[in-house]
Amino acid sequence: MIRPLVLSLLLCTTAITAMAQSSTNTPIRFRVSGGLSTLWITNDNPAVSRIVANTEGELVAPDNPDDTPIGAAFDGQQIGYGIRGYADLDKQKRFRIPFGLDYHMLRGTQSVRSTSFTILAQNSLNITTAHLGFEYAFMEFPLAFARAYVAAELRGAFIGQSELQVRWTTILPDSISRREGVLPGKPSTFRLGGMARLGIEGELYYPVFLNTSIGYGVLNMVGRDSRSTASGGRGELLTPDNKNEAAEGYIHYVNFTFMIQVRL
């Protein structure tokens, strides 16, 4: 699913830059960048809840018949990486078209310890996002040829299948027993979202620049499953199990990037 999306983004970018060049007779200049890209879910979605909790707030085994919904424990910043391309549409480099890919590795862990047992649950999921947008550099600074910019992006996210690993350790008076289990999560799927971004870029040593930004967006604006799991729906987008879940809710997130940029 991600390959057709990438090809579509490249075709759209080529078409837009070609039209811009023909209308302005200005050679299109390109820049590339790569580096850190993080994902932080900010709203109250089960994706940031404890992996498994019963009514007393204690961890229970995922194969327990308890009807308590399972969270994903993706709280806090999730690490990732990104690559970007930029097409400058004018000589002053105020109007640009950004396009690229982000790869985020979401990891959630929960553990419970007592005198008679320990349980460790680890949840993992990867998200590959292709994006295409428009940037406007609205301010220039005299130091390091720095520019501040705002951007709007259309983002297509391929959510991979999640995996939940659970390790149970039972502590008896005369022995210790361990068992492990791997539970495949929900199948992979695709969602379309959007993001608004604010950033700044500055020259380190020409043609090398530093580009850092922060964006706020919605991961699943288009394509959400509006059915509950009782009606045969997927349930929440990022949780590993659809046990007793409501319809898929919006996922709001913050994206921070810190990248090295090279002007071609």
C-alpha positions in Angstrom: 0.0 0.0 0.0 2.9 2.4 0.7 4.4 2.0 -2.7 1.5 3.5 -4.7 1.3 6.3 -2.2 5.0 7.2 -2.6 4.6 7.1 -6.4 1.6 9.3 -6.2 3.4 11.9 -4.1 6.4 11.9 -6.4 4.1 12.4 -9.4 2.2 15.2 -7.7 5.4 16.9 -6.7 6.8 16.7 -10.2 3.6 18.1 -11.7 3.5 21.0 -9.2 7.1 22.0 -9.7 6.8 21.7 -13.5 3.8 24.1 -13.4 5.6 26.5 -11.1 8.7 26.6 -13.2 6.7 27.1 -16.4 4.7 30.0 -14.9 7.7 31.8 -13.3 10.5 30.8 -15.7 12.6 30.3 -12.5 14.8 27.1 -12.2 13.5 24.9 -9.5 16.1 24.3 -6.7 16.0 21.2 -4.5 17.1 20.5 -1.0 17.2 17.2 0.9 17.3 16.4 4.6 17.3 13.5 7.0 17.3 12.9 10.8 15.2 12.5 13.9 11.4 12.5 13.7 9.4 11.7 16.9 5.7 11.0 17.5 3.8 12.0 20.7 0.1 11.2 21.1 -1.5 14.0 23.0 -5.2 13.3 23.3 -6.9 10.8 25.7 -6.9 7.8 23.4 -6.6 4.2 24.5 -3.3 4.1 22.6 -1.7 5.8 25.6 -3.6 3.7 28.3 -2.1 0.8 30.3 -1.8 -2.4 28.2 -4.2 -4.4 30.3 -6.0 -3.4 33.5 -8.9 -4.9 35.4 -11.4 -3.0 37.5 -8.9 -2.9 40.4 -6.2 -1.4 38.1 -4.0 -4.6 38.1 -2.4 -6.2 35.2 -4.1 -9.4 33.9 -3.0 -11.9 31.3 -4.1 -11.1 27.8 -5.7 -14.6 27.5 -7.8 -13.9 30.5 -11.6 -13.9 29.7 -11.9 -10.5 31.4 -13.8 -8.1 29.2 -11.5 -5.1 30.1 -10.3 -3.3 26.9 -6.5 -3.5 26.2 -4.5 -0.3 25.9 -1.3 0.2 23.8 0.9 2.0 26.4 2.3 4.3 23.7 2.6 7.2 26.1 5.4 9.8 25.7 7.7 10.5 22.8 8.1 7.6 20.3 11.3 7.5 18.4 11.5 7.7 14.6 13.4 8.9 11.6 12.5 10.9 8.5 13.8 11.9 5.1 12.6 15.1 3.3 12.9 16.7 -0.1 12.1 20.3 -0.8 11.4 22.1 -4.1 12.0 25.9 -3.9 9.5 27.6 -6.2 10.9 31.2 -6.3 14.3 32.9 -6.2 13.8 34.2 -2.6 13.0 30.6 -1.5 9.9 31.7 0.3 7.5 29.2 -1.3 8.5 25.6 -1.1 7.0 22.1 -1.6 8.1 19.6 1.0 7.7 15.8 0.5 9.1 12.8 2.2 8.8 9.7 4.4 8.7 9.2 8.2 9.2 5.9 10.0 8.1 5.7 13.6 8.7 2.8 16.0 6.1 2.8 18.7 6.9 0.8 21.8 4.9 0.4 25.0 5.9 -1.5 28.2 4.0 -2.4 31.4 5.1 -4.5 34.3 3.5 -5.5 37.6 5.4 -7.1 40.5 4.2 -8.8 43.7 5.6 -11.3 46.1 4.1 -14.2 44.1 4.4 -13.2 40.5 5.7 -10.7 38.0 4.2 -9.9 34.6 5.9 -8.0 31.8 4.0 -6.9 28.7 5.6 -5.3 25.7 3.7 -3.8 22.8 5.2 -2.8 19.5 4.0 -1.3 16.2 5.6 0.6 13.3 4.1 3.4 11.3 5.4 4.5 7.8 4.1 7.9 6.7 4.4 9.6 3.3 3.6 13.3 3.2 3.3 16.1 0.7 2.7 19.8 1.6 3.4 23.5 1.1 5.7 25.7 3.0 6.0 29.5 3.3 9.1 31.2 4.8 7.6 34.2 6.5 10.6 35.6 8.4 14.4 35.9 7.8 17.0 36.4 10.5 20.4 38.0 9.9 22.2 35.3 11.8 23.2 32.1 9.9 20.8 33.0 7.0 18.0 31.5 9.2 14.4 31.5 8.1 11.2 30.7 10.0 8.5 28.9 8.1 5.0 27.5 8.4 3.7 24.5 6.5 0.6 22.4 5.9 0.9 18.7 5.0 -1.2 15.9 3.7 0.0 12.7 5.4 -0.8 9.1 4.5 0.1 6.6 7.2 0.6 2.9 6.8 0.0 1.3 10.2 1.8 -2.1 10.5 0.5 -5.1 12.4 1.1 -4.8 16.1 2.6 -7.5 18.4 2.1 -8.0 22.1 4.7 -10.0 24.0 3.8 -11.1 27.5 6.1 -12.9 30.1 4.6 -14.4 33.2 6.9 -15.4 36.2 5.3 -17.3 39.1 7.2 -17.3 42.3 6.4 -20.3 44.5 8.0 -21.2 47.9 10.2 -23.8 46.4 10.4 -22.9 42.7 10.1 -20.3 40.0 8.2 -20.9 36.7 8.2 -18.8 33.6 6.1 -18.8 30.4 6.0 -16.4 27.5 3.5 -15.7 24.8 3.4 -13.6 21.6 0.0 -12.4 20.5 -0.4 -11.0 17.0 -2.3 -7.7 17.1 -4.7 -6.1 14.7 -3.9 -6.3 10.9 -2.1 -3.5 9.1 -4.2 -0.7 7.7 -4.0 2.8 6.0 -5.2 6.2 7.2 -5.1 9.7 5.8 -4.3 12.6 8.0 -3.0 16.2 8.1 -0.6 18.4 9.9 0.3 22.1 10.5 4.0 22.8 11.1 6.2 25.6 12.4 9.9 25.4 11.8 13.2 27.2 11.5 16.3 26.5 9.3 19.7 28.0 9.5 23.1 27.6 7.7 25.8 25.6 9.4 28.3 25.6 6.6 27.1 26.1 3.1 25.5 24.0 1.6 24.7 22.3 4.9 21.8 23.6 7.0 20.1 22.7 10.2 16.3 22.3 10.0 14.1 21.8 13.1 10.4 21.9 13.4 7.3 21.0 15.4 4.0 19.9 13.9 0.5 19.2 15.3 -1.8 16.9 13.4 -4.4 14.1 13.3 -3.2 10.7 12.2 -6.6 9.3 11.1 -8.7 12.1 9.6 -9.9 9.9 6.7 -10.6 6.2 6.8 -11.6 5.7 10.4 -13.8 2.6 11.2 -17.0 4.0 12.7 -18.2 0.6 13.9 -17.6 -0.7 17.4 -16.1 -4.2 17.8 -19.5 -5.5 18.8 -20.7 -4.5 15.3 -17.7 -6.1 13.6 -15.4 -3.1 13.5 -11.7 -2.7 14.1 -12.1 -0.8 17.3 -9.3 1.7 18.2 -6.5 2.2 15.6 -3.3 1.5 17.6 -4.4 -0.9 20.4 -3.3 -4.6 20.0 -6.7 -6.2 20.6 -10.3 -5.3 19.8 -11.8 -6.7 22.9 -14.9 -4.7 23.9 -13.8 -1.5 22.1 -15.9 1.4 20.9 -15.6 3.0 17.4 -12.2 4.2 16.3 -11.4 7.6 17.8 -9.2 10.4 16.4 -5.5 10.3 17.3 -4.0 13.7 17.8 -0.2 13.9 17.9 2.8 16.2 17.9 5.7 15.6 15.5 9.2 17.0 16.3 12.0 16.9 13.7 15.7 17.7 13.9 17.4 17.2 10.6 20.5 18.0 8.6 19.6 19.6 5.3 21.7 19.9 2.1 21.0 22.3 -0.7 21.6 20.8 -4.1 
